[in-house]
Amino acid sequence: MENSVCKQDTDRVLLVEGDNDCHVVMALCKAHNVPETFGIYQCGSDSGIIACLSPFTP
């Protein structure tokens, strides 16, 4: 996995589809002084997000 600000393994993660989504969220957080209490993880697609969630579903 490449070392990207959009691929963070932390306890709290916001899943986004693509690189643009990641950068928009980062810009909004910076503009509104949102504390860095979560990471952002780019999953690549809507099905990628579902795949990321699947280990956590019963």
N, CA, C and O atoms as a GROMACS GRO file, in nm:
protein
  232
    1MET      N    1   0.085  -0.117   0.000
    1MET     CA    2   0.000   0.000   0.000
    1MET      C    3   0.089   0.123   0.000
    1MET      O    4   0.185   0.132   0.077
    2GLU      N    5   0.056   0.217  -0.086
    2GLU     CA    6   0.136   0.338  -0.093
    2GLU      C    7   0.114   0.424   0.031
    2GLU      O    8   0.009   0.413   0.096
    3ASN      N    9   0.210   0.507   0.065
    3ASN     CA   10   0.200   0.595   0.181
    3ASN      C   11   0.124   0.721   0.141
    3ASN      O   12   0.183   0.814   0.086
    4SER      N   13  -0.005   0.724   0.167
    4SER     CA   14  -0.090   0.833   0.125
    4SER      C   15  -0.170   0.886   0.242
    4SER      O   16  -0.202   0.810   0.334
    5VAL      N   17  -0.202   1.014   0.241
    5VAL     CA   18  -0.286   1.070   0.346
    5VAL      C   19  -0.427   1.014   0.336
    5VAL      O   20  -0.504   1.027   0.430
    6CYS      N   21  -0.461   0.954   0.224
    6CYS     CA   22  -0.594   0.898   0.204
    6CYS      C   23  -0.600   0.749   0.234
    6CYS      O   24  -0.699   0.683   0.202
    7LYS      N   25  -0.496   0.695   0.292
    7LYS     CA   26  -0.495   0.555   0.333
    7LYS      C   27  -0.437   0.549   0.474
    7LYS      O   28  -0.318   0.527   0.493
    8GLN      N   29  -0.525   0.569   0.572
    8GLN     CA   30  -0.479   0.574   0.710
    8GLN      C   31  -0.545   0.463   0.789
    8GLN      O   32  -0.667   0.448   0.788
    9ASP      N   33  -0.465   0.386   0.858
    9ASP     CA   34  -0.516   0.282   0.946
    9ASP      C   35  -0.517   0.336   1.088
    9ASP      O   36  -0.413   0.341   1.155
   10THR      N   37  -0.635   0.376   1.133
   10THR     CA   38  -0.653   0.426   1.268
   10THR      C   39  -0.776   0.360   1.327
   10THR      O   40  -0.845   0.284   1.258
   11ASP      N   41  -0.804   0.387   1.453
   11ASP     CA   42  -0.922   0.330   1.518
   11ASP      C   43  -1.051   0.383   1.457
   11ASP      O   44  -1.150   0.310   1.447
   12ARG      N   45  -1.051   0.509   1.415
   12ARG     CA   46  -1.169   0.572   1.355
   12ARG      C   47  -1.135   0.614   1.213
   12ARG      O   48  -1.041   0.691   1.190
   13VAL      N   49  -1.212   0.562   1.118
   13VAL     CA   50  -1.180   0.587   0.978
   13VAL      C   51  -1.307   0.628   0.904
   13VAL      O   52  -1.413   0.568   0.923
   14LEU      N   53  -1.295   0.729   0.819
   14LEU     CA   54  -1.401   0.768   0.728
   14LEU      C   55  -1.369   0.704   0.594
   14LEU      O   56  -1.263   0.729   0.537
   15LEU      N   57  -1.460   0.622   0.543
   15LEU     CA   58  -1.439   0.555   0.415
   15LEU      C   59  -1.493   0.644   0.303
   15LEU      O   60  -1.606   0.692   0.309
   16VAL      N   61  -1.410   0.666   0.202
   16VAL     CA   62  -1.452   0.744   0.084
   16VAL      C   63  -1.422   0.661  -0.040
   16VAL      O   64  -1.344   0.566  -0.037
   17GLU      N   65  -1.488   0.700  -0.152
   17GLU     CA   66  -1.468   0.625  -0.276
   17GLU      C   67  -1.334   0.655  -0.340
   17GLU      O   68  -1.253   0.564  -0.361
   18GLY      N   69  -1.308   0.781  -0.373
   18GLY     CA   70  -1.191   0.813  -0.452
   18GLY      C   71  -1.102   0.920  -0.392
   18GLY      O   72  -1.129   0.974  -0.285
   19ASP      N   73  -0.995   0.947  -0.465
   19ASP     CA   74  -0.895   1.044  -0.423
   19ASP      C   75  -0.955   1.184  -0.410
   19ASP      O   76  -0.923   1.257  -0.316
   20ASN      N   77  -1.043   1.222  -0.503
   20ASN     CA   78  -1.106   1.354  -0.495
   20ASN      C   79  -1.190   1.367  -0.369
   20ASN      O   80  -1.189   1.472  -0.304
   21ASP      N   81  -1.264   1.261  -0.334
   21ASP     CA   82  -1.345   1.263  -0.212
   21ASP      C   83  -1.257   1.286  -0.090
   21ASP      O   84  -1.291   1.364   0.000
   22CYS      N   85  -1.146   1.219  -0.088
   22CYS     CA   86  -1.051   1.234   0.023
   22CYS      C   87  -1.005   1.378   0.037
   22CYS      O   88  -1.006   1.434   0.147
   23HIS      N   89  -0.965   1.438  -0.073
   23HIS     CA   90  -0.914   1.574  -0.068
   23HIS      C   91  -1.022   1.676  -0.033
   23HIS      O   92  -0.993   1.777   0.032
   24VAL      N   93  -1.145   1.652  -0.076
   24VAL     CA   94  -1.256   1.741  -0.040
   24VAL      C   95  -1.280   1.736   0.110
   24VAL      O   96  -1.295   1.839   0.175
   25VAL      N   97  -1.285   1.615   0.166
   25VAL     CA   98  -1.307   1.599   0.310
   25VAL      C   99  -1.194   1.666   0.388
   25VAL      O  100  -1.218   1.735   0.487
   26MET      N  101  -1.070   1.646   0.343
   26MET     CA  102  -0.956   1.708   0.411
   26MET      C  103  -0.966   1.860   0.407
   26MET      O  104  -0.940   1.926   0.508
   27ALA      N  105  -1.005   1.916   0.292
   27ALA     CA  106  -1.017   2.062   0.279
   27ALA      C  107  -1.130   2.115   0.368
   27ALA      O  108  -1.115   2.220   0.430
   28LEU      N  109  -1.243   2.045   0.373
   28LEU     CA  110  -1.354   2.087   0.458
   28LEU      C  111  -1.314   2.084   0.606
   28LEU      O  112  -1.346   2.175   0.682
   29CYS      N  113  -1.245   1.978   0.645
   29CYS     CA  114  -1.201   1.968   0.784
   29CYS      C  115  -1.105   2.082   0.819
   29CYS      O  116  -1.114   2.140   0.927
   30LYS      N  117  -1.015   2.112   0.729
   30LYS     CA  118  -0.920   2.221   0.753
   30LYS      C  119  -0.992   2.356   0.760
   30LYS      O  120  -0.962   2.437   0.847
   31ALA      N  121  -1.086   2.380   0.668
   31ALA     CA  122  -1.158   2.508   0.663
   31ALA      C  123  -1.244   2.530   0.787
   31ALA      O  124  -1.267   2.644   0.828
   32HIS      N  125  -1.294   2.421   0.846
   32HIS     CA  126  -1.383   2.432   0.961
   32HIS      C  127  -1.317   2.388   1.092
   32HIS      O  128  -1.385   2.366   1.192
   33ASN      N  129  -1.185   2.378   1.089
   33ASN     CA  130  -1.107   2.344   1.209
   33ASN      C  131  -1.156   2.217   1.279
   33ASN      O  132  -1.168   2.214   1.402
   34VAL      N  133  -1.184   2.114   1.202
   34VAL     CA  134  -1.226   1.986   1.258
   34VAL      C  135  -1.100   1.916   1.311
   34VAL      O  136  -1.004   1.898   1.237
   35PRO      N  137  -1.102   1.877   1.439
   35PRO     CA  138  -0.983   1.810   1.493
   35PRO      C  139  -0.957   1.676   1.423
   35PRO      O  140  -1.051   1.609   1.379
   36GLU      N  141  -0.831   1.640   1.412
   36GLU     CA  142  -0.792   1.516   1.345
   36GLU      C  143  -0.812   1.397   1.438
   36GLU      O  144  -0.716   1.344   1.495
   37THR      N  145  -0.938   1.356   1.452
   37THR     CA  146  -0.970   1.242   1.540
   37THR      C  147  -1.002   1.117   1.461
   37THR      O  148  -1.044   1.016   1.518
   38PHE      N  149  -0.984   1.123   1.328
   38PHE     CA  150  -1.013   1.009   1.244
   38PHE      C  151  -0.922   1.011   1.122
   38PHE      O  152  -0.868   1.116   1.085
   39GLY      N  153  -0.906   0.896   1.063
   39GLY     CA  154  -0.831   0.885   0.939
   39GLY      C  155  -0.928   0.878   0.823
   39GLY      O  156  -1.048   0.861   0.843
   40ILE      N  157  -0.878   0.890   0.703
   40ILE     CA  158  -0.958   0.879   0.582
   40ILE      C  159  -0.899   0.765   0.500
   40ILE      O  160  -0.778   0.758   0.480
   41TYR      N  161  -0.987   0.677   0.453
   41TYR     CA  162  -0.939   0.564   0.376
   41TYR      C  163  -1.011   0.559   0.242
   41TYR      O  164  -1.134   0.548   0.237
   42GLN      N  165  -0.936   0.568   0.137
   42GLN     CA  166  -0.989   0.563   0.000
   42GLN      C  167  -1.009   0.418  -0.041
   42GLN      O  168  -0.913   0.341  -0.046
   43CYS      N  169  -1.134   0.381  -0.071
   43CYS     CA  170  -1.166   0.242  -0.105
   43CYS      C  171  -1.174   0.217  -0.255
   43CYS      O  172  -1.176   0.101  -0.298
   44GLY      N  173  -1.180   0.321  -0.336
   44GLY     CA  174  -1.177   0.303  -0.481
   44GLY      C  175  -1.311   0.304  -0.550
   44GLY      O  176  -1.321   0.347  -0.665
   45SER      N  177  -1.417   0.256  -0.483
   45SER     CA  178  -1.550   0.251  -0.544
   45SER      C  179  -1.653   0.223  -0.435
   45SER      O  180  -1.619   0.196  -0.320
   46ASP      N  181  -1.781   0.231  -0.473
   46ASP     CA  182  -1.884   0.200  -0.375
   46ASP      C  183  -1.878   0.053  -0.334
   46ASP      O  184  -1.899   0.020  -0.218
   47SER      N  185  -1.848  -0.036  -0.428
   47SER     CA  186  -1.833  -0.176  -0.392
   47SER      C  187  -1.708  -0.198  -0.306
   47SER      O  188  -1.703  -0.290  -0.224
   48GLY      N  189  -1.606  -0.114  -0.326
   48GLY     CA  190  -1.487  -0.120  -0.241
   48GLY      C  191  -1.518  -0.083  -0.098
   48GLY      O  192  -1.463  -0.140  -0.004
   49ILE      N  193  -1.608   0.014  -0.080
   49ILE     CA  194  -1.649   0.053   0.056
   49ILE      C  195  -1.722  -0.063   0.122
   49ILE      O  196  -1.698  -0.094   0.239
   50ILE      N  197  -1.811  -0.126   0.048
   50ILE     CA  198  -1.884  -0.241   0.103
   50ILE      C  199  -1.787  -0.352   0.140
   50ILE      O  200  -1.803  -0.417   0.244
   51ALA      N  201  -1.687  -0.374   0.057
   51ALA     CA  202  -1.586  -0.477   0.087
   51ALA      C  203  -1.508  -0.441   0.213
   51ALA      O  204  -1.473  -0.529   0.292
   52CYS      N  205  -1.481  -0.312   0.233
   52CYS     CA  206  -1.410  -0.269   0.354
   52CYS      C  207  -1.496  -0.292   0.478
   52CYS      O  208  -1.443  -0.320   0.586
   53LEU      N  209  -1.627  -0.280   0.464
   53LEU     CA  210  -1.718  -0.297   0.577
   53LEU      C  211  -1.750  -0.444   0.605
   53LEU      O  212  -1.787  -0.477   0.718
   54SER      N  213  -1.737  -0.530   0.508
   54SER     CA  214  -1.782  -0.668   0.522
   54SER      C  215  -1.721  -0.743   0.641
   54SER      O  216  -1.791  -0.826   0.699
   55PRO      N  217  -1.596  -0.719   0.680
   55PRO     CA  218  -1.546  -0.790   0.799
   55PRO      C  219  -1.620  -0.752   0.927
   55PRO      O  220  -1.613  -0.823   1.027
   56PHE      N  221  -1.691  -0.638   0.925
   56PHE     CA  222  -1.756  -0.589   1.046
   56PHE      C  223  -1.905  -0.622   1.050
   56PHE      O  224  -1.970  -0.590   1.150
   57THR      N  225  -1.960  -0.684   0.946
   57THR     CA  226  -2.101  -0.718   0.945
   57THR      C  227  -2.120  -0.858   1.001
   57THR      O  228  -2.038  -0.947   0.979
   58PRO      N  229  -2.231  -0.877   1.072
   58PRO     CA  230  -2.255  -1.011   1.132
   58PRO      C  231  -2.288  -1.116   1.030
   58PRO      O  232  -2.310  -1.232   1.065
   0.00000   0.00000   0.00000
